[in-house]
Amino acid sequence: VTVVFPGAIDTDIAKNSHANDERLQKFRSFKLGITPVAAATQILRAVEKERLHVYVGTDSKALSFLFRQFPNSTIGLMGKVMGAVFPD
């Protein structure tokens, strides 16, 4: 079993989420996500190597580190980021 901790992956999933289109486009302009092919490659390599965890994308690794060091601040930061993109 490999547990996947995905970061931003450049798919169209947010289009179906009722996100604010203008804010979503602004968020996507930062190009934070990796391609679906790159994500799949990372996941398959982790499974082949029988790793317990795989952090997909550098943002996933960074958030994991931040959460371990500053859990409350990281949760607050993510809430603000998600709140700016997705409506209440």
HUPE-V227961 format. One record per helix or strand of 3 or more residues. SS is the DSSP state (@ for helix, = for strand). FROM is the first residue (numbers start at 1). LEN is the number of residues. If there is no record, write none. Layout:
ss:SS from:FROM len:LEN
ss:SS from:FROM len:LEN
This chain:
ss:= from:3 len:4
ss:@ from:13 len:4
ss:@ from:21 len:8
ss:@ from:36 len:13
ss:= from:53 len:4
ss:@ from:58 len:12
ss:@ from:71 len:15
